[in-house]
Amino acid sequence: MGAPGRRTRGAGLDGADAAPYPGGMNDKIASEVDGFDRLRAFLRRLYYGRTRSALRFQISVLAVDLAIIAFFVASPVLRDRPSFLWVDYGIAALLAADVAARGLASTSLVGWARRPTVWVDIFILVTLLFPLWLANLGFLRILRLWSLSRSGFIWQPLERRGRGEWREVLEDIVNLVTFLLVTTGFVYTFFFRSGSGIEGYVDAFYFTVATVTTTGFGDIVLPGIWGKLTSIVIMIVGISLFVKLAQALVRQHKVLFPCPRCALQRHDPDAVHCKACGYLLKIPDDGE
């Protein structure tokens, strides 16, 4: 007969096999775990719920994000102002809170941490925390607009109103606008910044648009071999984004519904079977 009543410390938090921690430690640990799960569920309802309070919260977060992006666009011109650092660190605190809240609201922290948009947000946060050391990379903060678009958060109100078919077109517009603003910031930082202020930023934006559209008036050019290489890259990427946007505008509308078997993303609105593998689809519709 074995020794009676021996319990191991590696057992669960409750029940007969619970580890004999002193002073009700098991109950304390269990309550902390429950509290953490409740916090994650609460944040998940705020960020992805459809109640009236959740919608108000999501619209408020979106408005704050758009205001932050406007600050990022103007940052190259406002960088030398005395209050710039205070605003910069305040936005860093807001962005850190938002990134942490989105991570807690996700169903899988590991899967969330692997998303490219999360890494972009973390990089933006680093540039906000160290603005003096990373001043020349500040123009990359505008990638926050792309991050919001790719996360899908910015399109939730549109899809709730039954306008999800416009998402692809609007995503392409956001991609083009993001590219224009990031390129403008790059051109201004490395070619136009010295003592030029708002006039230099407008010149950089004017050059970027003229180059992307291949208009090429020639009144403003980038000097040297690096200027020529930069112009070539801007033209190639810009034309590609324009072509993608044009395709999205003229392409027949399709429904975003991943096939469970082959993962084909887009199908005709009235499709019954997947055209790639023949799997029987069950695409939800509004009954019209």
DACOR-V334875 format. One record per residue. N is the residue number from 0. RES is the residue in one letter. PHI is phi in whole degrees, -180 to 180 (999 if undefined). BURIAL is 1 if it has 16 or more other ideal C-beta (glycine too) atoms within 10 Angstrom, else 0. Layout:
n res phi burial
N RES PHI BURIAL
N RES PHI BURIAL
This chain:
n res phi burial
0 M 999 0
1 G -79 0
2 A -69 0
3 P -80 0
4 G 70 0
5 R -80 0
6 R -121 0
7 T -98 0
8 R -73 0
9 G -85 0
10 A -79 0
11 G -72 0
12 L -85 0
13 D -139 0
14 G 85 0
15 A -69 0
16 D -94 0
17 A -68 1
18 A -69 0
19 P -81 0
20 Y -70 0
21 P -76 0
22 G 65 0
23 G 69 0
24 M -64 0
25 N -60 1
26 D -64 0
27 K -66 0
28 I -64 0
29 A -63 0
30 S -67 0
31 E -67 0
32 V -63 0
33 D -62 0
34 G -64 0
35 F -66 0
36 D -65 0
37 R -65 0
38 L -62 0
39 R -64 1
40 A -66 0
41 F -63 0
42 L -66 1
43 R -65 1
44 R -67 0
45 L -67 1
46 Y -81 1
47 Y -127 0
48 G -75 0
49 R -122 0
50 T -75 0
51 R -64 0
52 S -67 0
53 A -65 1
54 L -65 0
55 R -64 0
56 F -63 0
57 Q -65 1
58 I -67 0
59 S -64 0
60 V -62 1
61 L -64 0
62 A -64 0
63 V -64 0
64 D -62 1
65 L -66 0
66 A -65 0
67 I -64 1
68 I -64 1
69 A -62 0
70 F -65 1
71 F -62 1
72 V -63 1
73 A -87 0
74 S -56 1
75 P -58 1
76 V -86 1
77 L -90 0
78 R -60 1
79 D -89 0
80 R -80 0
81 P -62 0
82 S -85 0
83 F -61 0
84 L -64 0
85 W -63 0
86 V -64 0
87 D -59 1
88 Y -70 0
89 G -64 0
90 I -67 1
91 A -61 1
92 A -65 0
93 L -63 1
94 L -66 1
95 A -63 0
96 A -64 0
97 D -67 1
98 V -62 1
99 A -64 0
100 A -65 1
101 R -65 1
102 G -64 0
103 L -68 1
104 A -76 1
105 S -72 1
106 T -77 0
107 S -139 0
108 L -65 0
109 V -67 0
110 G -63 0
111 W -64 1
112 A -69 0
113 R -87 0
114 R -73 0
115 P -61 0
116 T -65 1
117 V -68 1
118 W -66 0
119 V -63 1
120 D -63 1
121 I -66 0
122 F -63 1
123 I -61 1
124 L -61 1
125 V -64 0
126 T -66 1
127 L -75 1
128 L -77 0
129 F -128 0
130 P -68 1
131 L -75 0
132 W -84 0
133 L -114 0
134 A -61 0
135 N -74 0
136 L -106 1
137 G -61 1
138 F -65 1
139 L -74 1
140 R -62 1
141 I -65 1
142 L -61 1
143 R -59 1
144 L -63 1
145 W -65 1
146 S -61 1
147 L -63 1
148 S -65 1
149 R -71 1
150 S -70 1
151 G 86 0
152 F -63 1
153 I -70 1
154 W -99 1
155 Q -60 1
156 P -61 0
157 L -66 0
158 E -71 0
159 R -68 0
160 R -92 0
161 G 76 0
162 R -112 0
163 G -64 0
164 E -68 0
165 W -87 0
166 R -62 1
167 E -62 1
168 V -63 0
169 L -67 0
170 E -63 1
171 D -66 1
172 I -65 1
173 V -62 1
174 N -61 1
175 L -67 1
176 V -63 0
177 T -61 1
178 F -63 1
179 L -61 1
180 L -72 1
181 V -64 1
182 T -65 1
183 T -61 1
184 G -62 1
185 F -65 1
186 V -62 1
187 Y -65 1
188 T -66 1
189 F -104 0
190 F -130 1
191 F -123 1
192 R -72 1
193 S -59 0
194 G 64 0
195 S -105 0
196 G 62 0
197 I -64 0
198 E -64 0
199 G -66 1
200 Y -66 1
201 V -64 0
202 D -62 1
203 A -65 1
204 F -67 1
205 Y -62 0
206 F -63 1
207 T -62 1
208 V -65 0
209 A -64 1
210 T -77 1
211 V -62 1
212 T -82 0
213 T 56 0
214 T -69 0
215 G 58 0
216 F -64 0
217 G 88 0
218 D -76 0
219 I -129 0
220 V -132 0
221 L -88 1
222 P -78 0
223 G 77 0
224 I -68 0
225 W -68 0
226 G -65 0
227 K -68 0
228 L -64 0
229 T -62 1
230 S -62 1
231 I -64 0
232 V -62 0
233 I -60 1
234 M -65 0
235 I -65 0
236 V -68 0
237 G -61 1
238 I -64 0
239 S -61 0
240 L -68 1
241 F -64 0
242 V -63 0
243 K -62 0
244 L -66 1
245 A -63 0
246 Q -64 0
247 A -66 1
248 L -75 0
249 V -100 0
250 R -69 0
251 Q -61 0
252 H -63 0
253 K -130 0
254 V -92 1
255 L -84 0
256 F -152 1
257 P -62 0
258 C -70 1
259 P -63 0
260 R -94 0
261 C -110 0
262 A 69 0
263 L -61 0
264 Q -84 0
265 R -116 1
266 H -139 1
267 D -64 0
268 P -58 0
269 D -103 0
270 A -67 0
271 V -103 0
272 H -122 0
273 C -68 1
274 K -73 0
275 A -89 0
276 C -125 0
277 G 82 0
278 Y -66 0
279 L -72 0
280 L -92 1
281 K -131 0
282 I -78 0
283 P -69 0
284 D -140 0
285 D -92 0
286 G 86 0
287 E -86 0
